[in-house]
Amino acid sequence: MLLSNRPIMMSVMRSTQRLFLLSLITAFFDFGICRAEEDSLPPSQPEVVLRSGLKIPLVGFGIGNLPHESIPQVVDDQLRAGARLIDTAYASNNEQILADAISKFDASGEGGGGTDEELEPLHVVTKVWYTHLGYKRTRLSIQESLNNLQVTSNRPIHVHMLLHWPRCDDEIPWMNCEEEENNLPQLVKDIGPPPHLDKADAFLESWRAMEDVYLDHSQKFTRLGKLRRGQSDVRQPFVSSIGVSNFGLEDMKKLVDGGSHVPPQIYQGNSWLVFHDPFLMDFLEEHRIFFQAFN
């Protein structure tokens, strides 16, 4: 489940108040989406405005850890119920499955709209894996994700592109930095240096790549929405915001205060951070970075 809390959170808010807020959001998810009856209209969903001015749903669902064979049905069920925010990651290797499921749902007519009528936008959060940190590797990862997320329907796809981790850390048991580097395709190895050899600063170069893509898309895709490929109309997704996931406070300070031209618009982290890391939460509030929680 993907949850999101309000971007402005008072530092004096007590833990019980924060718990109440998350409980309300959870209740909305449980009763507004998961238990929506098949014949009922999709519920209206609360939204928040990012610092860029873009509105994003407060509640969504994640497919990152789902078995691939389960994803099409889950996506169909959730879109039918009115969900408009979906979370995944490049490392989950399911972005193309998601795009195909969206296209199939729209082709069924369940999404509404006629052939030439633009459908309601969807928001997809995806992430650059730590093996692709560094400027050129990150640019490659972003492009591959955008290619994967193309849909063959008249529906805008807002992509919220995050850095999944600030670095590979061998002290985390399931991270195997050198082994993962060795298993990469040769193209990735050739395009940029191994990020695990520059753990302190590789994510800063990645952020520069994120900024460049975001600024380019902000200009380009306000004018272009549909690209043609062969005989099919293909909706090109565009990067509507950039952000980070799983960053600690010191890394956030280094990123934000280190001369970034475009500050992160989204920070995604476990919901327990609301209670256990008040300094990080205060930092996000101070810099108007939207906190998006998962659990």
C-alpha positions as CSV (number, residue, x, y, z in Angstrom):
1,M,0.0,0.0,0.0
2,L,1.2,3.5,-0.9
3,L,0.1,6.3,1.4
4,S,0.9,10.0,1.4
5,N,0.6,12.6,4.1
6,R,0.2,16.3,3.8
7,P,3.4,18.1,2.8
8,I,3.1,20.6,5.6
9,M,3.4,18.9,8.9
10,M,3.7,21.0,12.0
11,S,6.8,20.1,14.0
12,V,4.8,20.4,17.2
13,M,2.3,17.7,16.0
14,R,2.2,15.0,18.6
15,S,2.7,11.3,17.6
16,T,-0.9,10.6,18.3
17,Q,-2.0,13.3,15.9
18,R,0.3,11.9,13.2
19,L,-1.1,8.4,13.9
20,F,-4.6,9.8,13.5
21,L,-3.7,11.4,10.2
22,L,-2.3,8.2,8.8
23,S,-5.2,6.2,10.2
24,L,-7.6,8.5,8.2
25,I,-5.6,7.9,5.1
26,T,-5.6,4.2,5.6
27,A,-9.3,4.2,6.2
28,F,-9.8,6.1,3.0
29,F,-7.7,3.5,1.2
30,D,-9.5,0.5,2.7
31,F,-13.0,1.7,2.2
32,G,-12.7,4.1,-0.7
33,I,-10.6,1.8,-3.0
34,C,-10.2,-1.7,-1.9
35,R,-13.9,-2.1,-1.0
36,A,-15.5,-0.1,-3.7
37,E,-18.3,-2.1,-5.2
38,E,-18.0,-3.0,-8.8
39,D,-21.1,-0.9,-9.9
40,S,-20.4,2.1,-7.8
41,L,-18.8,5.3,-9.1
42,P,-15.1,5.7,-8.3
43,P,-14.7,7.8,-5.2
44,S,-13.3,11.3,-5.4
45,Q,-9.7,11.2,-4.1
46,P,-7.9,13.8,-2.0
47,E,-4.9,15.4,-3.7
48,V,-1.9,17.5,-2.8
49,V,-0.2,20.2,-4.8
50,L,3.5,19.7,-5.3
51,R,5.8,22.7,-5.2
52,S,5.7,22.7,-9.0
53,G,2.0,23.2,-9.0
54,L,1.1,19.7,-10.1
55,K,-1.7,17.9,-8.2
56,I,-0.9,14.3,-7.2
57,P,-3.3,11.8,-5.5
58,L,-2.7,11.3,-1.8
59,V,-3.5,7.5,-1.9
60,G,-2.3,4.9,-4.3
61,F,-1.1,1.3,-4.6
62,G,2.2,-0.4,-5.2
63,I,3.1,-3.3,-7.5
64,G,6.9,-3.5,-6.9
65,N,6.9,-6.8,-5.0
66,L,3.9,-8.5,-6.7
67,P,4.4,-11.6,-8.8
68,H,4.5,-10.5,-12.4
69,E,1.6,-12.8,-13.3
70,S,-0.6,-11.1,-10.7
71,I,0.0,-7.5,-11.9
72,P,-2.5,-7.2,-14.8
73,Q,-5.5,-8.2,-12.7
74,V,-4.4,-6.1,-9.7
75,V,-4.0,-3.0,-12.0
76,D,-7.3,-3.7,-13.7
77,D,-9.1,-4.0,-10.3
78,Q,-7.6,-0.8,-8.9
79,L,-8.1,1.3,-12.0
80,R,-11.7,0.1,-12.1
81,A,-12.1,1.3,-8.5
82,G,-10.7,4.7,-9.3
83,A,-7.1,4.5,-8.3
84,R,-4.8,7.1,-10.1
85,L,-1.5,6.6,-8.3
86,I,0.7,3.6,-8.9
87,D,4.1,2.9,-7.4
88,T,6.8,0.6,-8.8
89,A,10.6,0.7,-9.5
90,Y,13.0,0.0,-12.4
91,A,14.6,-2.8,-10.3
92,S,11.2,-4.6,-10.1
93,N,11.3,-5.2,-13.8
94,N,7.6,-4.7,-14.3
95,E,7.2,-1.3,-15.8
96,Q,6.3,-2.7,-19.2
97,I,3.8,-5.1,-17.6
98,L,2.2,-2.1,-15.9
99,A,2.0,-0.1,-19.2
100,D,0.4,-3.1,-21.0
101,A,-2.1,-3.5,-18.2
102,I,-3.1,0.2,-18.4
103,S,-3.4,0.0,-22.2
104,K,-5.6,-3.1,-21.9
105,F,-7.8,-1.5,-19.3
106,D,-8.3,1.6,-21.5
107,A,-8.9,-0.4,-24.6
108,S,-11.8,-2.1,-22.8
109,G,-13.6,1.2,-22.4
110,E,-13.7,1.0,-18.6
111,G,-11.6,4.1,-18.4
112,G,-14.2,6.2,-20.1
113,G,-13.7,8.6,-23.0
114,G,-14.0,8.0,-26.7
115,T,-11.3,7.4,-29.3
116,D,-10.2,11.0,-29.5
117,E,-11.1,12.0,-25.9
118,E,-8.2,12.3,-23.5
119,L,-8.6,10.1,-20.5
120,E,-7.9,11.1,-16.9
121,P,-4.2,11.2,-16.2
122,L,-2.5,8.5,-14.2
123,H,0.5,9.1,-11.9
124,V,3.3,6.5,-11.8
125,V,6.1,6.6,-9.3
126,T,9.2,4.7,-10.4
127,K,12.8,4.8,-9.3
128,V,16.4,4.6,-10.5
129,W,18.3,1.7,-8.9
130,Y,21.6,2.2,-7.1
131,T,23.5,0.3,-9.8
132,H,22.6,3.2,-12.1
133,L,23.8,6.1,-10.0
134,G,26.1,8.6,-11.8
135,Y,25.1,11.0,-14.5
136,K,25.1,8.8,-17.6
137,R,23.8,5.7,-16.0
138,T,20.9,7.6,-14.5
139,R,20.0,9.2,-17.9
140,L,20.0,5.6,-19.3
141,S,17.8,4.3,-16.6
142,I,15.3,7.1,-16.9
143,Q,15.0,6.6,-20.6
144,E,14.5,2.9,-20.3
145,S,11.8,3.5,-17.7
146,L,10.0,6.0,-20.0
147,N,10.2,3.6,-22.9
148,N,8.8,0.8,-20.7
149,L,5.9,3.0,-19.5
150,Q,4.6,4.0,-22.9
151,V,0.9,3.2,-23.3
152,T,-1.2,2.7,-26.4
153,S,-4.1,4.7,-25.2
154,N,-5.0,8.4,-25.1
155,R,-4.1,8.7,-21.4
156,P,-1.4,11.1,-20.0
157,I,1.1,9.4,-17.7
158,H,2.7,11.6,-15.2
159,V,6.0,9.9,-14.1
160,H,7.4,10.8,-10.7
161,M,11.1,9.7,-11.0
162,L,12.9,9.0,-7.7
163,L,16.4,7.9,-6.8
164,H,15.7,4.6,-5.1
165,W,18.7,4.7,-2.7
166,P,21.6,7.2,-2.2
167,R,24.1,4.4,-2.6
168,C,24.7,0.6,-2.4
169,D,25.7,-0.3,1.1
170,D,27.5,-3.6,1.8
171,E,26.4,-3.3,5.4
172,I,22.8,-3.9,4.4
173,P,22.6,-7.8,4.1
174,W,20.7,-8.0,0.9
175,M,22.8,-5.5,-1.0
176,N,25.7,-7.0,-2.9
177,C,27.5,-4.1,-4.5
178,E,30.3,-5.7,-6.4
179,E,28.2,-8.8,-7.5
180,E,25.4,-6.6,-8.8
181,E,27.9,-4.5,-10.7
182,N,29.4,-7.5,-12.3
183,N,26.0,-8.8,-13.4
184,L,25.1,-5.6,-15.2
185,P,24.8,-5.5,-19.0
186,Q,28.0,-4.4,-20.7
187,L,26.2,-1.3,-22.0
188,V,25.6,0.0,-18.5
189,K,29.2,-0.7,-17.5
190,D,30.5,1.1,-20.5
191,I,28.4,4.2,-20.1
192,G,29.5,5.3,-16.7
193,P,31.8,4.3,-13.8
194,P,30.8,1.9,-11.0
195,P,28.8,3.9,-8.5
196,H,29.8,1.7,-5.6
197,L,33.3,3.0,-5.9
198,D,32.1,6.6,-5.3
199,K,29.5,6.1,-2.6
200,A,29.8,9.6,-1.3
201,D,29.0,11.6,-4.4
202,A,27.5,9.3,-7.1
203,F,24.0,10.3,-6.2
204,L,24.9,14.0,-6.7
205,E,25.7,13.3,-10.3
206,S,22.5,11.3,-10.6
207,W,20.6,14.3,-9.3
208,R,22.1,16.5,-12.0
209,A,20.8,14.0,-14.6
210,M,17.4,14.1,-13.0
211,E,17.3,17.8,-13.1
212,D,18.3,17.9,-16.7
213,V,15.6,15.4,-17.7
214,Y,12.9,17.2,-15.6
215,L,13.7,20.6,-17.0
216,D,13.7,19.2,-20.6
217,H,10.4,17.5,-20.1
218,S,8.8,20.5,-18.4
219,Q,9.4,22.4,-21.6
220,K,8.9,19.7,-24.2
221,F,5.9,17.8,-23.0
222,T,3.7,20.9,-22.3
223,R,3.6,21.0,-26.1
224,L,3.8,17.3,-27.1
225,G,1.6,14.6,-25.7
226,K,1.3,11.8,-28.2
227,L,4.1,10.3,-30.3
228,R,3.6,8.0,-33.2
229,R,5.4,4.7,-33.5
230,G,4.7,2.6,-36.5
231,Q,0.9,2.2,-37.0
232,S,0.1,2.8,-33.3
233,D,-0.6,5.9,-31.3
234,V,1.7,5.7,-28.4
235,R,1.3,8.0,-25.4
236,Q,4.8,9.1,-24.3
237,P,5.0,9.5,-20.5
238,F,6.8,12.5,-19.2
239,V,8.7,13.2,-16.0
240,S,6.5,15.5,-14.0
241,S,8.5,15.6,-10.8
242,I,11.7,14.3,-9.3
243,G,12.6,13.1,-5.9
244,V,14.3,10.5,-3.7
245,S,13.6,7.5,-1.5
246,N,15.4,6.0,1.5
247,F,17.7,9.0,2.0
248,G,18.9,9.9,5.4
249,L,18.9,13.4,6.8
250,E,22.6,14.1,6.1
251,D,22.3,13.0,2.5
252,M,19.2,15.2,2.1
253,K,21.2,18.2,3.4
254,K,24.0,17.4,1.0
255,L,21.6,17.2,-1.9
256,V,19.4,20.2,-1.1
257,D,22.1,22.5,0.3
258,G,24.8,21.5,-2.2
259,G,23.6,23.7,-5.0
260,S,20.8,21.7,-6.6
261,H,19.0,23.7,-9.2
262,V,15.7,21.8,-8.8
263,P,15.1,20.6,-5.2
264,P,13.4,17.2,-4.6
265,Q,9.6,17.5,-4.9
266,I,8.9,14.1,-3.4
267,Y,10.5,12.1,-0.6
268,Q,9.3,8.5,-0.3
269,G,9.9,6.6,2.9
270,N,8.5,4.1,5.3
271,S,5.6,5.5,7.4
272,W,7.5,4.9,10.6
273,L,9.7,7.9,9.8
274,V,6.7,10.1,10.8
275,F,7.2,9.0,14.4
276,H,10.9,8.1,14.6
277,D,12.7,10.7,12.6
278,P,11.3,14.1,13.5
279,F,14.4,15.9,12.3
280,L,14.0,14.5,8.8
281,M,10.3,15.4,8.8
282,D,11.1,19.0,9.9
283,F,13.7,19.3,7.1
284,L,11.2,18.1,4.5
285,E,8.6,20.6,5.8
286,E,11.1,23.4,5.8
287,H,12.0,22.8,2.2
288,R,8.5,22.0,1.0
289,I,9.3,18.5,0.0
290,F,6.2,16.3,-0.1
291,F,6.5,13.2,2.1
292,Q,5.0,10.1,0.5
293,A,4.7,7.1,2.9
294,F,4.6,3.4,2.2
295,N,4.2,0.5,4.7
